[in-house]
């Protein structure tokens, strides 16, 4: 079973249990009344918040090879967003979302865009549009250049744009945390 399928099955089980109002004990059986009371905060106390980050993305090396570009992966934007790119031959698709360092529920709520572009040499020409998950509904075109970041790794840099304006200028390859 693929990892994504396992996660989907696990999420389904968790959501089903939550909807039924039951919880499982660590041993796999039903939770005992003492388990439930020890897990719940006492009256007047609230659970301590956990710092969840939507899609933190640690900078990750992606060696720059001008003869063989592979842009598939996660990229951190200098606009605080995260962009998931998929390259199929010379075509690149992406989903870009605001709020990379915010809470998971806020991911893509300020802006959220999709794009499709074609690579010609080291230039990526993209058509993009915001989608309604975010508050902005812009669109336009971008001319991007894939280049060496000065340390031997690839980066993507905005060269030109048309349309309503695109906030990001530099994409750095990263690994989501």
C-alpha positions in Angstrom: 0.0 0.0 0.0 1.4 3.4 -0.9 2.2 5.9 1.8 -0.5 8.3 0.6 -3.1 5.5 0.7 -2.1 4.5 4.2 -2.5 8.2 5.3 -5.9 8.3 3.7 -7.0 5.1 5.4 -5.7 6.3 8.8 -7.3 9.7 8.4 -10.6 8.0 7.5 -10.4 5.9 10.7 -9.6 8.9 12.8 -12.5 10.9 11.3 -14.9 8.0 11.8 -14.0 7.6 15.4 -14.3 11.4 16.0 -17.7 11.4 14.4 -18.8 8.5 16.6 -17.6 10.2 19.7 -15.4 7.3 20.7 -11.7 7.1 21.1 -9.3 4.2 21.0 -6.9 3.5 23.7 -3.2 3.0 22.9 -3.7 -0.7 23.2 -6.3 -0.8 20.5 -9.4 -1.3 22.6 -12.0 1.2 23.7 -10.8 3.9 26.0 -11.7 3.4 29.6 -13.5 6.1 31.5 -10.2 6.8 33.4 -8.4 7.2 30.0 -11.0 9.7 28.8 -10.9 11.8 32.0 -7.2 11.9 32.2 -7.0 13.1 28.6 -9.6 15.9 29.1 -8.7 19.2 30.7 -10.4 19.9 34.0 -13.1 22.5 34.0 -11.6 26.0 33.6 -8.4 24.8 32.0 -7.8 24.8 28.3 -5.5 22.4 26.5 -2.1 23.9 25.8 -1.8 24.9 22.1 0.6 23.1 19.9 2.5 25.1 17.3 1.4 23.6 14.0 2.9 25.0 10.9 1.1 24.7 7.6 3.9 23.7 5.3 7.2 24.6 6.8 9.8 24.0 4.1 13.5 23.7 4.9 15.9 24.7 2.2 17.1 21.6 0.4 19.8 21.3 -2.2 18.7 20.8 -5.8 21.9 20.8 -8.0 21.6 23.1 -11.0 22.2 21.2 -14.2 21.4 23.5 -17.2 21.3 20.4 -19.5 18.7 18.5 -17.5 16.2 20.5 -15.5 13.9 18.7 -13.1 11.7 21.2 -11.2 9.3 18.7 -9.6 9.1 19.2 -5.9 8.3 21.8 -3.2 9.7 25.4 -3.6 9.6 28.2 -1.0 8.7 31.6 -2.3 10.1 34.9 -1.1 6.4 35.9 -0.6 6.0 33.4 2.3 4.2 30.9 0.1 4.9 27.3 -0.8 4.7 26.1 -4.4 4.3 22.5 -5.4 5.7 21.9 -8.9 5.3 18.9 -11.2 7.3 18.8 -14.4 6.2 16.4 -17.2 8.7 16.7 -20.0 8.9 20.4 -20.9 5.5 21.3 -19.2 5.4 22.4 -15.5 2.2 22.6 -13.4 2.0 24.2 -10.0 -0.1 25.0 -7.0 1.1 28.0 -4.9 -0.4 28.7 -1.5 0.1 31.6 1.0 0.9 31.1 4.7 3.7 28.6 4.6 4.6 29.5 8.2 1.1 29.8 9.5 -1.4 27.3 10.8 -2.5 24.5 8.5 -6.1 25.8 8.3 -4.7 29.1 6.9 -2.7 27.6 4.1 -3.7 29.2 0.9 -6.3 31.5 2.5 -4.7 34.8 1.5 -3.9 33.7 -2.0 -3.9 30.4 -3.8 -2.9 30.0 -7.4 -2.4 27.4 -10.1 -0.1 27.7 -13.1 1.0 25.9 -16.2 4.1 26.7 -18.0 6.5 25.4 -20.7 10.3 25.2 -20.4 12.4 26.4 -23.3 16.0 26.2 -22.5 16.3 27.8 -19.1 13.2 30.0 -19.4 9.8 28.9 -18.0 6.8 30.8 -19.5 3.8 30.4 -17.2 0.1 31.3 -17.3 -1.3 31.5 -13.8 -4.6 32.3 -12.0 -5.7 32.6 -8.4 -8.4 30.3 -7.3 -11.2 31.1 -4.8 -9.7 29.4 -1.7 -7.7 32.7 -1.3 -8.9 36.3 -1.1 -7.2 37.5 -4.2 -8.4 36.6 -7.7 -5.6 37.8 -10.0 -4.2 36.2 -13.1 -1.5 36.8 -15.7 1.7 35.5 -17.2 5.2 35.1 -15.9 8.6 34.7 -17.5 10.9 32.8 -15.2 14.5 31.8 -15.4 16.1 28.8 -13.9 19.6 29.6 -12.7 22.4 28.8 -10.3 21.9 30.4 -6.9 25.6 31.0 -6.5 26.2 27.8 -4.5 25.6 25.3 -7.3 21.9 24.8 -6.6 18.9 25.7 -8.8 16.6 28.6 -8.1 13.8 30.1 -10.1 13.7 33.9 -10.6 11.0 36.1 -12.0 12.2 38.0 -15.1 8.9 39.6 -16.4 5.2 39.5 -15.8 1.8 40.7 -17.2 -1.6 40.9 -15.6 -2.7 41.8 -12.1 0.8 41.3 -10.5 2.5 38.3 -9.0 4.0 38.8 -5.6 6.8 36.2 -5.7 10.2 36.9 -7.2 12.5 34.0 -6.2 11.7 30.3 -5.6 14.1 28.1 -3.6 13.9 24.4 -3.5 12.8 23.0 -0.1 11.7 19.9 1.7 8.3 20.2 3.5 8.5 19.5 7.2 
